[in-house]
Amino acid sequence: MGDFIIQIGNRVDPQHIAQNLQNRPGVENRKARIWRFEWGSVVIQPPPGRKYEPFEKDGLLFACVGRPNIMDVTRELRDPSGFCIEAADRWRSDSPPIQLLDTLTGMFVLLKVASEQITVVTDLLGSQPLYETTDRSGQTNFVGTLADPIANLAGMSDKIDSASIGELIVYDQISFPFTTFRHVRELEPGATHTWRIAGGEVHRDMHVYWQPIEPDSWLDQRTVTEKLVHAIRTGAKDIAQGSERIAVTLSGGRDSRAVLAALLRNRGVDAALTFCTRENRESRTAAQIAKASNVRHILVRRDPDFYGTVLARTMRLLGSEVRATVHGYAIVDNGLEHEFDVVIGGFLADTLLKDHFMPNQMRNRLRRDSLFKKLKHLIRRRGGSNETTSRWHASPNLLSENVRDQIYERRQTRLEQLLQIRPVTAAEWQGFYPISRQHDVATAWGNSRLFCADELFYHRHMIEVAALLSPIDRLGGSVSRQAFERICGTLNQFVNANTGIPASANEREESNHRRELRQTQKLDKFLHLPASDKPWNDVHHSWANSKKLLLHSPHWKAYRRLMIDSRATEVLESILSEDGMRMCNEYLEEDDPRVQSTLVQVGLHVKNSLGLFES
């Protein structure tokens, strides 16, 4: 992904800013470059991969972070600044032309800097957020791709936003545009942001060029399935252009094998990478899929304490605006970060194409209703909804009454904004729009900074189809199941490691199989490996058992002790209720592990941001 920080003024030595960007685990060897202007400075740590170096022409600086692509333009440009040269050639006026904006795809932020003007373009769904700090007069002083560094550089890291901290703990996200810092805000996704600087004054403009507007009427499932199949195939072709050595991250589920199959339709894949601490059903299934596809399979082996150490590494790399877990550190630990031109994953399939963020009330209602009632419900409900929670939220009673009220007001305000563009599905999209607010996005952020990484389901065509999906299309992944089955072909015969039966099985068959496992008392064996001395790794999936990690990992016990022994708990006392404070001090098996891990993370974040040490 890379990062940049723009400073308007001269508060901080740009060399210090460059050191801040470079002194992070996993990116230490990528030099941050400095450009100085009369109004301030720009510091850029370019993204990994080829063709994304900054480009200067006629006193203008063109740069990008992420892995942007101009659709229908090949990446086989030999120049290290190939993409920026192409963008500069199309962006000759002050504002980027619509012909450029309508053809951009991928995760990115684009940057054009002149002697008196800064222009920044954010991607469609804000997968890479752009943050801004302002001084007491309201004028911009820092703009950047990371919240923590610009808060620190602006001297505002001690201005903690209590409501944001509380919301992250309970709702697993912070409402747009707020951050954990009171004077740092995220800027609009799918927009062009301009700062004009003259006579010591800074004038800021913003133009939104794309929004995920809900259609006036829903397409029938056959039509929208065809659109999704086409989007996957064209997106796979586009995302692979210009890359010779391609790897995919391959699990034992549906989504990643669809990515593999779509890429194989157009070209070869050099390797399939499967994260693995203990070999299990996931790794065995992935090996079978890779072998059937004639693709080299690599087990990306993790240290048994990987999930104990990844919190600290992720917080240093990305900050604490989302849940701090970057699985891609395992690729770096295995020395694979330079082995491939790009590593392509299947992140966001659950988010954009399925019911991952559908409010429970809507999901339960749609599951009960007949098709006629479902359609009638969607028509009847169009124009309003007051559901501001998703299946992921915990009890607001963990928070103090004052903080609870602030969060409720923020979430209501954000819901009202989303109702303007998505009258039926606003509550669902509140969980992941912008994508910077999706609770697992740290993995995509981190991977794209550590090595050249991309996500098939973030291709523009995929996003455009996602905006067309009705709740019925998302329910149980109805449309995505049909599309993936067509894309995967013979790969459907292999077991879905999550269910234990072939990937071609429908939702009812999966439910019946899970019921049978419970009734025959085989579910525990299905879910868990034989016991080891690191019980959080005794799983049949790619990650870790969160409850066991929090209960038994010495690293997580040390994190909690660091938080408790600092005065960070004094700050948390103003945010949490008595029940919330109890969870700060201990973790019980009946507690929600997501809440507990976030509590520890934000406690350390508060401690570090305020410069608090032992009492």
N, C-alpha and C positions, 0 to 999 in steps of 0.2 A: 504493500500500500504506500509506504513512504509517509512523510509528514512535512508540514511547513508551518512556520510562524512568521507573521507579518507584524512589525512594530511601527506604529505611527508616532514618531517622536524619538527621543534618544535616552529613554530611562535606563536601558540596560545595554551593556556592551554586546554586540551581535556574536562575538566569540563565545561569550557565556551561554547565549541561546543555543549555538551550535553544539556546545559541549553537553547541554541538557538533552538534546535529541540523540546524540551519539552514545551517551553513557546509560544505555538501557540494554538489558540482557537479550542477546540474539541479534542486535543490529549495530554492535560496536564497530564493526569493520566497514560500515557504509558511511562515507564521509558526508557531513553536512556542509553545504556550500552557502556562501554569503554574498548578497548583492546590496550595495549601499545606494541610497537616494537622498536627495535634499530633505525629504519629508521623514526619512526613517530607514528601515532595512527589511530585507526579506531573507530568511534562512530556510533552505530546502534540503531535506534528506531524501533524495530521489528514491522511487520505488525499486524493488528488486526486479530483475528481468531486463530484456533488451528493449531498445527503441523508446525509452521513456526519460532520457536525459533532458534537462531544460535546454531551451533554444533561444538565442538572442539575435534580433534582427532590427536594424534601423532604430536603435534605442529602446526597443520593446523586449520584454522578457516573457516567454511562453513556457509554462511548466504544468505538470500534472502530478497527482498522486493516485494510487490505485492501478487498475489495468483497463483504461478506457479503450474503446474501439470505435472507429467510424465504420458503420455497416457497409458492406459491399466494397470496402477498400482493404486490400490485402495487407497483412502485417509484414510481408517480405520486403521490408525496407532495410537496406544495409546500414543506414546511418544510425548511430546510437540515439539520436534525437528524432528518429523517424516519425513518431506520432506527433510530437510537438511541431515539427516542420509542416506536416500535413494540416494540422489544426490552424497553424499560423497562416497558411496559404488560403484557407477558407474564411478566416476571421480577420478581415482587413479593416472593418469599421470599428468604432468604439465598442458597440455591443455585438455579441456573437449573432450571426444571421440565423434565421429560422432553419435554413437548409442544413446548418451544422447541428443545431440543437435537436432536430428531428431525426438525425442519423446516429447520434451518440448512444452507446450502450455500455454496460458494465458498471463496476464499482469505481467511482472516481470523484475527484474535484479538479477542475481546470482553473488555471491562473494566468492572467495577462496583466503585466505591470508596466506602466509608463511613468514618465516624469511627474505627472500630476493626477494620475488615475490608476486605481486598482480595480480589476474586475475578476470575480470568482464565480464559477458555475458549479452548482451542486448536482449530483445525479438524481435520477427520477424519484427514488424512494428514500434518498438520504442514507444510503448504506454506509457512506463515509461522512460523518457529521462535520459541520463547520461551526466553530464557536467564536464568540466575540466578547471582549470585555470593554467596558466604557468607564471613563473617569467621572468625577462628581458632577461635571457639567453636562454629562451625557454624550461626550464625544468619544469615538472609538479610539482605543490605544493599542489593542492587540487583537489579531485575528489568527486563528490556527485550527489545526485538525485534532488537537488534544486539549481537553478542558484543564487538567491539572497544571501543565506547564504555564499556560497563559495566565491562570489565576495566580500562580506563584510569581511570575514575572511582573504582573501588574500590582503586586503587593496586596492581593486580596484572598490569599489562601486561607486566612484565618476567619473569613466571612462565610461560615458554614450555613447552608440553607437547611434548617431543621425539617421543614415539610418534605423536601426532596429525600432526605435521609430516611424519614419515616415511610415515605411512599415506596422507596426501593425495598425496604424490609418487608412490607406487607404485600405490595402489589407486584414485586419483582420487576419494576420499571419506574421511571420518573416521567411525569407528564411533560410533553413537549410544550414550551421550549426550555424548561427549567433544567438546572444541573445541581450538583451537590454544593455549588458555590453561589452565593446570593447575587454576585455581579457578573456572572458568566451565563450567557444564553446561547442556545443553538439556533442557527439561522435556517431559514426555510429550505426544504429539499426541492428538487426540480425547479430551481430558480437561478437567476442571474443577480448577483450582488455587486454593487458598484460604490466605491468611495472616491469622491473627487476632492482633491486637496489643493487649496489656493488661499494665500494670505493668512496662513495659520488656521484656517477653518476647514473642517471636514464635513462634506455633504454626502449623505448616504442614500442610495436608491435600491429598490428591489423589484424585480419582475419575475413572476412565476410563469414558467413556460410549459409545465405539465403537472397534472394532478390525476389521481386515480378515481376519476368521476364514475359513479355508478350509472349503468345504462338505464334508460327510461323503461325498458322492458327486458326481461331475461330471455336469452337465447335458449332454444331447446338443447337437450344434452347431446344429441348426435352432432349438432353443429359446433358446439363449444368443445366437444372432444376432438373433432377434426382440427379445430384451431389449435388446440394444445399439442396434438401430435405434430402438426406442421411447425409450431413454435419450437418444440424440442429438437426436431431434426435440423431446422435452419439455424437455430441457436448453436447447436453442437458444431455445425460446419463453420460458423462464423467465429466461435470462440477458439477454434483450433488453428485458424489460418496463421501461417508464418511460423508455426512451432514444429520443430522436428522431433524433439523428445518430450512426449506427453505422458504424464502419469495421472491416474485417477485414485481418489480415496474410495476404497471398496469395503463395504460392510457386508453383512449377510441379509440385509433387507431389500426392499423393492427400489427405493429411490436411487441408490448408488449404482445398482445394476442397470437401471434405465439410463443413467449417465454413460456408463461403459458401453452399452449397446448402441446408443445414439452416436457416440464417437466412432465406434467400429464401423458403422454404416458408411462413413465418409473417408476414413483413413485408419492407420494403425495406432495402437496404444502401446507405449513402451513398457509400462509396468502398472500393476494394481497394488496400492499400498493399503495394508490393513493394520490399524493400531492394535497392539496386543501386549498385555502384561502376562496373562496365563492363556495358553492355547485352550480354545473352547468351541462351542457350537458356532459362534460368529466367525472365528478364524477358519474353521474347517469348511463352512459353507462358502466363504469368500474364496478359499483355495479351489474349491470345486468349480465355482463360476469362472475364475481366472483360467483354469486349465481348459474348460470347455470353450473359452473364448480365444485360446492360444495366446494368452497374455502372461508375461512373467509376473509371478506373485511374490511380493516382498512383505514379510511380517515386520512392521515397525515396532520393535520391542521397546517396552518402557521399563524403567527401573521400578521395583515394587513400591517405592515411596514417591513415584511421580506425582500422584494426586495429593500428596502431602506438601510438595514443594512448589507446585504450579501456581498456587495463589500468590505467593510473594513475587514470583517472576512476572506474572500477568499484571499485577498492580504496578510494578515498576515500568512495564512496557506501555500500558494503556491507561492507567488510572483506575477509577472506581465508579464510573457512570453506569456500568452494567455488571452482571455477575462475572467475576474474574477467573475465567478458565480458558486457556488457549491450548487445545489438544496438539496443535502443530509443533509445540516445543519438542515433541518426540521425534519429529523429522529432523530437527536440528541436532538433537542428542545423538542420532544415528548417522550424522554426517551426510544426509541426503539433500540438504537444502540447495545445493548447486548441481544436482544430478540431472535435473529436468528443466526444460524451457518453461514449463508450466505444470502445476498440479491442480487438477480440476475436481471439484467436489459437488455434492448434492445438497448442500445447505439451503434452506428456505423452502424445500418442497412441502414440508409439513405446514409451514407458515402461510405460504401464498396459495397453495392448492387444496389444503385439507381443512378440517375443523379444529385445528390445534388451538386457536384463540376464540372459538365460538363460545359465547356465554352459556353457562350450563342451562339456564332457563330456556333459551332458544333451542339448544341441542335436544333437551328432553322433550320439548313440545313437538319438534319435528320428528323425533323417533316414534312418538305415540301416534301422530296423525296419519291419516290416509293421504295419498298424493293430492286429492282434491282439497283436503283441509290445509295441507302444506301450502299449496298455491294460493288459496283464499287467505291464509294467514299473512303471506308475504304482501299481498295486495292491501289487506286491511291495515297492516302495521306500517305501511309506507308513509313516511312523513314524520316519524317520531319514535323515540325509544328513550327510556331512562335507565337502561342497564349499563352501569359503569364498571362492572367487574367481569373478570374472566374466570375460567376454571383454576387459574394459578394463584389467585389471591388468598391470603391468610386472614385471620381475624383482625379487624381494625381495633379490637379491644386491647391489642398489644401496645397501642399508642396512647399518649396523653390526649385528653379531650381537645385541647387547643390545636394540636398538630392534626388530629383526626379531622377537625372542621376545615382546616386549611386545605388538606388533601382533597376532601370531598368537593370543596369549591373549585379547586383546580381541575379535577376530573370531570366535573359537570361542565365547566367552561370549555374544556377540550372536546368533550362529547358534542356539545352544541356546534362547535366549529366543524367537526367531521360530519354531522348531520346535514350540513349544507352541500356536501359533495357525495355522501353515501347515506341516503335516508333510511335504508333498511339495515345496512351492515355496519353502521358507524361504531357500535359497541365492540364488534369483532375487530375492526381495523384499528381501534384505539390501542389494542395490544401490540401492534407492530408497525404503525405508521407515525413517523418515519421508522425505517428499519433500525435506525440507531436506538430505538426504544424496545426492540425485541430482546428478550432476556438472554438468549444464547448467542448474540451477535459477536461477543468478544472473540469467539473462535475464528470467525471470518476476518475480523479486524486484525487479530494477531497473526494468523497464517499469512495474510497478504503483506504483512510487514517483514516476516521472517524469511520468506521465500516467494518466488513468483507463483501466486495462487489465483484461482478464479472460481466462480460458482456458476454452473450452467443455468440454474433456476433464477439467476439474477439478470439474465439476458433480457433486453428490452421487449422482445416478442413475448417472453414468458410473463413479464410484468403486465403487459397489455391484456393478455388472456386472463390473468389473475383478477384484474379489475372487472372483468365481465362475469365472473362466477357468482352464482346465487348461493344462498345458504344450503339449498338442496344439493347443488353441485359439489359443495364442500363436505357435506355430511358423510362421515365415514370415508372420505376421500373418493366419493363416487366417480367423478369424472377422471381424476388422476389414476384410479385403478384401471379404468378402461384404456386410457392412453398408454400407461406403462405396460400393460399386457401386450398391446400391439407393438410397442417399441422393443420390448425384451424378447419377444419371439420364443425360441427354444429355451432361453434362460429362465422362463417361468417354471420349468419343471423342477428346478432346485428349490429346496426348502427355504422358506423365509425364516431366518434365524430367530426372529422375534416371536413367531407363532409355532414353529416346529412342524408346519405342514407346507406343501408347495405354495409358491408365491402366487399361483393362479387362483388360489382359494378366495372365495368371497367373504364378506364380513360375517355372514351368518355361520359359515363353516368354521371360521376362526373362533367365533364365540362358542360354538358347540365344542370345539376341541379344547378350549380353555376350561369349559365346564367339566368336561370329561377328566381332565387332569386333576381338577379339584376333587371331584367325586371319588376318584381312585387313589387319592392322596399321593399323586405323583408330581404335583405342582412345585413343591420345594426342590425336588431333584432336578426338575426342568429348569428352574431359575438359577440354581446355585451349583458351583463346582464343589468338590470335596474340600473340607476345611483346611486352611493353611494358617501360617503364623501372621499373615497380613490379610485378615478376613475381608477387608474392603475390596480385595481383588478376586474374591471367590464368586465370580459372576459369569454368565454366558453371553454378555453383550460386550461392547467395546469400551465401556467407561468404568465406573466404580460404584460400589454400594455406598451411597451417601451417608446413610445411618451408621454403618460400620466404620466409615472413615472418620466421622465426627466423634464416635465413641472410643475408637482405639488408636487412631493415628497419633504418634507422638508430636508430629509437626502441628497438627490442629490443636492439640492440647497446649503446645507452646504459644501458638497464635492467641488463644484465649487468655493465657496467663499474661502475655504482653499487654493486651487490652485492659485486663482487670487491674494490673499493677500500675497503669498510667492513670492520669486524670481524665482520660477520654470518657470514662464512665460518668463523670460529673456532667459532661455535655449530654450524654445519652439519657440521663435522668430527666432532662427537660423535654425529651422526645418520647420516651417510652412510659408505659404504665407499670404498675408493680409486676404484673405478669411478664411484661417485656424485659424488665430488669432481671427477673429471675433467670430468664433464658440467657442473659449475658454472662451469668456466673456459672451456669452448669447446663449440660445438655442431657436430657432424658430421652429414652428410646421412643416414648410416645410423642415427642416434639416433632414438628415439621422440619426436616433437614434443610430444606431450602431457606426457611426463615433463619435457622441457626447459622448456616454458613454465611448468609448475607449480614447477619448481626455482627459476626466476627470480622468480616471484611470491612464494613463501614466503621466499626470501632477502631480498627487499625488505620483506616483512612482519616478519621477525625484526629486520631493521635498524631499521625504524620503531618497532616495539613496544619494543625495548630502548633506543631513543634513541641508537643507535650512529652515529657519524660517521666520517669518514676517519681512518685510523690516524695 
